[in-house]
Amino acid sequence: MPVFWKCKTTTWSQYYKTIEYISDPSIDLIEQFKKEIVNIADPKTHKDYVPCNHVERSRWHLLFILGSRVEIIVKPDKDILYFVYCADI
């Protein structure tokens, strides 16, 4: 299976600082998501993608809700998926 993306977090993001407050089952969902998403050419086709048709509001960020409880915000840029915290947008 080809790998289309690299998952990264921006240096100014608060994303990883929030992880210590997330429960273990949610961390597992995030780790599973990272393994899945890199193999999908168009992240919008992932089953957990939540569409937003408002271009200015989304600012090209993609929202994923994992297991109906974990929100992940991703910004695609070339071959990198940047994981960002909602306050960083």
Backbone hydrogen bonds, N-H to C=O, Kabsch-Sander energy under -0.5 kcal/mol:
donor,donor_aa,acceptor,acceptor_aa,energy
4,F,2,P,-0.6
4,F,38,V,-3.4
5,W,38,V,-1.2
6,K,79,D,-1.6
8,K,6,K,-0.5
8,K,81,L,-2.6
10,T,83,F,-0.6
13,S,10,T,-1.1
18,T,14,Q,-1.2
18,T,15,Y,-0.9
19,I,15,Y,-0.6
20,E,16,Y,-0.6
21,Y,18,T,-1.5
22,I,19,I,-2.0
26,S,23,S,-0.5
27,I,23,S,-2.0
28,D,24,D,-2.3
29,L,25,P,-1.7
30,I,26,S,-2.2
31,E,27,I,-2.7
32,Q,28,D,-2.4
33,F,29,L,-2.4
34,K,30,I,-2.3
35,K,31,E,-1.6
36,E,32,Q,-2.0
37,I,33,F,-3.1
38,V,34,K,-1.1
39,N,36,E,-1.5
40,I,37,I,-1.5
41,A,39,N,-0.6
45,T,42,D,-2.6
46,H,43,P,-1.9
49,Y,46,H,-1.7
50,V,63,L,-3.2
55,V,53,N,-1.0
58,S,54,H,-2.6
59,R,55,V,-2.1
61,H,58,S,-2.4
62,L,74,V,-3.6
63,L,50,V,-0.7
64,F,72,I,-2.7
65,I,48,D,-2.3
66,L,64,F,-0.6
66,L,70,V,-3.3
69,R,66,L,-2.2
70,V,66,L,-2.1
71,E,69,R,-0.5
72,I,64,F,-3.1
72,I,70,V,-0.5
73,I,84,V,-0.7
74,V,62,L,-2.8
74,V,72,I,-0.5
75,K,82,Y,-2.6
77,D,80,I,-2.7
80,I,77,D,-2.1
81,L,6,K,-3.5
82,Y,75,K,-2.4
82,Y,80,I,-0.7
83,F,8,K,-3.4
83,F,81,L,-0.6
84,V,73,I,-2.7
84,V,82,Y,-0.5
88,D,85,Y,-2.3
89,I,85,Y,-0.5
89,I,86,C,-1.0
